[in-house]
Amino acid sequence: DGIFYNLNNSNKTATVTNDGIFYDGSDAGYKQLEINIPEKITYQNIEYIVNSIGERAFLGCDAFTSITIPCTISKIEISALRNCYHLEKIIVDPNNKYYTSVDGALYNKNITSLIKSPMRKRTISIPNTVTVIEKEAFHHSSITSISIPNNVKHIGYKAFVGCWGLSSITIPNTVKIIGSSGNT
């Protein structure tokens, strides 16, 4: 299906991974416009459940505009969708027990943590249920302005790093922790 996997033979699971080459963003990996991660794959007549998206799985892949995550995914690494410059929407199967998507952004199932906003999104309306904006949630995104809801208490490390177009941000006094941006 054009997606790379690491297979675990002991428990018959598969992790979405990259092809082993790290990109500078000029001609990165996956070429399809839509990535649809399957629930299961078969390799050498053995069926594997696709249960995670690994570190840097789609790092720098700049061709695809959407990604669909199946109900079987229970873990998505922070850097999995880093530098996917044309990503406009993340779609999560409604039967996934760990993740959901709202308006094309990735959240935990209870919609208390904003995990990832697609890099191509210019605006986002964060639901009032969100209490945490995870680290790198807007990493190098096209966001231009944002109003953080009053229930947010924590903004993670490098949440807005590289958001060069961000001209307006409203942070309520309920936010108690703002992670540093490091040296970038």
C-alpha positions in Angstrom: 0.0 0.0 0.0 3.1 2.3 -0.2 3.4 2.6 3.6 6.4 1.3 5.5 6.1 -0.8 8.6 8.2 -2.4 11.4 6.7 -5.8 12.1 6.5 -7.4 15.5 6.3 -11.2 15.0 5.8 -12.0 18.7 2.4 -10.1 19.0 1.6 -9.8 15.3 1.5 -5.9 15.3 2.9 -3.4 12.9 4.2 0.1 13.5 4.0 2.7 10.6 7.6 3.9 10.0 9.6 5.8 7.4 11.7 4.2 4.7 14.9 4.7 6.6 15.9 7.9 4.8 15.6 11.2 6.6 14.7 14.1 4.4 15.5 17.7 4.0 12.0 18.4 2.9 12.9 18.9 -0.8 11.8 15.5 -2.0 10.4 13.5 0.9 9.1 10.0 1.1 5.4 9.3 0.6 4.1 10.7 -2.7 0.3 10.0 -2.5 -2.0 13.0 -1.7 -4.0 11.0 0.9 -2.5 8.5 3.3 -5.0 5.9 4.5 -3.4 3.8 7.2 -5.1 0.3 7.2 -6.2 -1.5 10.3 -4.4 -4.7 9.2 -1.7 -5.7 6.8 -0.6 -9.1 5.5 3.0 -9.9 4.9 4.2 -13.3 3.9 0.7 -14.7 4.7 0.8 -13.4 8.2 -1.7 -10.8 9.3 -0.5 -7.9 11.5 -2.6 -5.3 13.4 -1.4 -1.8 12.7 -1.3 -0.3 16.2 1.1 2.6 16.2 2.7 5.4 14.2 6.4 5.6 15.0 9.0 8.4 15.4 9.4 10.4 12.3 7.1 8.1 10.3 6.2 10.9 7.9 9.0 13.3 8.7 9.3 15.9 5.9 6.8 14.2 3.7 5.4 17.2 1.8 3.1 15.6 -0.8 0.1 14.4 1.2 -2.7 16.7 2.3 -4.7 14.3 4.5 -4.0 11.3 6.7 -6.7 8.8 7.9 -5.9 7.0 11.2 -7.7 3.7 11.8 -9.4 2.5 15.0 -6.5 0.1 15.8 -3.9 2.9 16.4 -3.2 3.2 20.1 0.1 5.2 20.0 1.3 8.1 17.8 4.7 9.5 18.4 5.1 13.3 18.7 7.4 13.5 15.7 5.4 11.2 13.4 3.8 14.1 11.4 6.6 16.7 11.8 7.3 18.9 8.8 4.4 17.6 6.7 4.1 21.0 5.0 1.0 20.3 3.0 -1.0 18.4 5.6 -4.5 20.0 5.9 -6.4 17.5 7.9 -6.1 14.5 10.2 -9.0 12.1 10.1 -9.5 9.6 12.9 -11.8 6.6 12.7 -14.7 7.3 15.2 -14.2 3.9 16.7 -10.6 4.6 17.8 -10.4 4.4 21.6 -7.4 6.7 22.1 -7.6 9.5 19.5 -10.2 11.7 17.7 -10.1 14.5 15.3 -12.0 17.8 15.4 -12.0 20.1 12.5 -9.0 18.3 11.0 -6.8 18.4 14.1 -5.7 15.5 16.3 -6.9 15.2 19.9 -6.9 12.5 22.6 -10.2 10.7 22.8 -11.7 12.8 25.6 -10.7 16.0 23.7 -8.7 17.3 26.7 -5.3 17.4 24.8 -4.6 19.0 21.5 -1.9 16.7 20.0 -1.4 18.0 16.5 -2.7 20.7 14.3 -2.0 20.1 10.6 0.8 22.4 9.3 -1.4 23.8 6.5 -4.2 25.0 8.8 -4.3 28.8 9.2 -7.1 28.9 11.8 -8.2 26.5 14.5 -11.0 26.7 17.0 -9.8 24.7 20.1 -12.7 23.1 21.9 -13.4 24.3 25.5 -12.7 20.8 26.8 -9.0 21.1 26.1 -6.8 21.5 29.1 -3.4 20.8 27.5 -1.8 21.9 24.2 0.8 19.2 23.7 4.5 19.8 22.8 5.0 20.6 19.2 1.2 20.8 18.6 1.6 23.6 16.1 5.3 22.9 15.1 6.0 25.0 12.0 2.3 25.4 11.2 0.7 28.1 9.0 -1.5 29.3 11.9 -2.0 33.0 11.8 -3.9 33.7 15.0 -5.2 31.7 17.9 -7.3 32.2 21.0 -6.6 29.6 23.7 -9.7 28.6 25.7 -10.0 29.3 29.4 -9.7 25.6 30.4 -6.1 25.3 29.1 -3.6 25.0 31.9 -0.5 23.7 30.1 1.1 24.6 26.8 3.8 22.1 26.0 7.5 22.5 24.9 7.9 24.0 21.4 4.1 24.2 20.9 4.4 27.2 18.6 8.0 26.9 17.4 8.5 28.0 13.8 5.0 29.5 13.5 6.3 32.5 11.5 2.9 33.7 10.4 1.5 33.7 13.9 0.6 37.4 14.5 -1.9 37.1 17.3 -2.2 34.8 20.3 -4.5 35.1 23.3 -3.4 33.2 26.4 -5.8 33.2 29.3 -4.6 33.5 32.9 -5.7 29.9 33.5 -2.5 28.8 31.8 0.0 27.9 34.5 2.8 26.2 32.5 4.3 27.2 29.2 7.1 25.0 28.0 10.2 26.6 26.7 11.1 26.7 23.0 14.6 25.6 23.5 17.2 27.3 21.3 15.0 27.7 18.2 
